[in-house]
Amino acid sequence: MKLFDKVKVLVSKPEYEKWGIFKGMVGTIIDAEIQFRAFQVIFSDPRPFSEEIMYDLKGDIVDYIEIKYLEVVEESNCTDEYLLINLPNQEKRWFCKVENGYIVNLLGEKLNKIPYDYDS
């Protein structure tokens, strides 16, 4: 799981629902950095355009979604080199992807000790 991957939300939670994010919604990871074990994800208004909703469009929704509540539905072709270029100060220690259940930085250091348990 990394920058520009399309991801699906696996749960409905009050803190997400208040921003209009619900289980099953698909969005795109828009930041290479992982903060508080969460990726920043953008969700576009899924409703088709019609005159009835022309003045009631929600627009895009952006929020941090915890990694454990996301599932990749389509991988991007974003490389580690591109991730590094887009991190502030090109700091390799900043967490920026999830591989095989581990949060890892570009040095290969793992943040969590147990795979898929992002709080370990």
C-alpha positions in Angstrom: 0.0 0.0 0.0 1.6 3.3 -1.1 1.1 6.6 -2.8 -1.5 6.7 -5.5 -2.9 3.2 -4.7 -6.7 3.0 -4.9 -8.0 1.7 -1.6 -11.3 0.6 -0.1 -12.5 1.4 3.4 -13.3 -1.7 5.3 -15.4 -0.3 8.2 -17.8 2.4 9.0 -16.7 4.5 12.0 -18.4 7.6 13.5 -15.2 9.6 13.0 -15.1 8.8 9.3 -18.9 9.0 8.8 -19.0 12.6 10.1 -16.9 13.5 7.0 -19.0 11.4 4.6 -16.7 8.4 4.5 -18.4 5.0 4.7 -17.5 1.3 4.5 -17.0 0.2 0.9 -16.0 3.7 -0.4 -12.9 3.7 -2.7 -10.4 6.5 -2.7 -6.8 7.2 -3.6 -3.8 7.6 -1.3 -2.5 11.1 -1.9 0.4 11.5 0.5 3.6 9.4 0.7 3.9 9.8 4.4 2.1 7.7 7.0 0.9 9.7 10.0 -0.5 8.0 13.1 -0.6 4.7 11.2 -2.9 6.3 8.7 -2.8 7.3 5.0 -4.3 10.5 3.7 -7.0 9.4 1.2 -9.1 11.4 -1.2 -12.6 10.3 -2.1 -14.4 12.0 -5.0 -18.2 12.5 -4.9 -19.4 9.1 -6.2 -22.8 10.4 -7.4 -23.3 10.9 -11.1 -23.9 14.4 -12.3 -27.5 15.5 -12.7 -29.3 18.9 -12.5 -31.1 17.8 -9.3 -27.8 17.6 -7.4 -26.0 20.4 -9.3 -26.2 22.7 -6.3 -25.7 19.9 -3.7 -22.4 18.4 -4.8 -20.2 17.2 -1.9 -17.0 17.5 -3.9 -13.9 15.7 -2.8 -13.4 14.4 0.7 -9.9 14.1 2.2 -9.2 12.4 5.5 -6.6 10.2 7.2 -7.8 6.6 7.3 -6.1 4.0 9.5 -4.1 1.4 7.5 -5.9 -1.4 9.3 -9.2 -0.2 7.8 -7.9 -0.1 4.2 -7.6 -2.7 1.4 -5.8 -2.1 -1.9 -8.1 -2.5 -4.8 -5.7 -1.2 -7.5 -1.9 -0.7 -7.1 -0.2 2.3 -8.6 3.1 2.1 -10.4 4.7 4.5 -8.0 8.3 3.6 -7.3 10.4 4.0 -4.1 12.5 6.6 -6.0 9.4 8.7 -6.7 8.2 8.3 -3.1 11.6 9.6 -1.9 11.6 12.6 -4.2 8.2 13.6 -2.9 9.0 13.4 0.8 10.0 16.6 2.6 13.8 16.7 2.9 14.0 13.4 1.1 14.1 11.7 4.6 14.2 7.9 4.1 13.1 7.2 7.7 9.6 8.8 7.1 7.1 5.9 6.9 5.7 5.7 3.4 4.4 2.3 2.4 3.0 -1.0 3.7 4.5 -4.3 2.4 3.5 -7.8 3.5 1.7 -6.4 6.5 4.5 -4.2 7.7 4.8 -0.4 7.7 8.3 0.2 6.3 10.3 3.2 5.4 12.7 3.4 2.5 15.5 2.1 4.6 13.5 -1.2 5.0 13.0 -0.5 8.7 9.7 -2.0 10.1 7.5 0.1 12.3 5.2 -2.7 13.5 6.5 -6.0 15.0 3.6 -8.3 14.0 2.5 -8.4 10.4 -1.0 -6.8 9.8 -1.1 -5.7 13.5 -0.3 -2.1 12.8 -0.4 -1.2 16.5 2.2 -3.7 17.5 
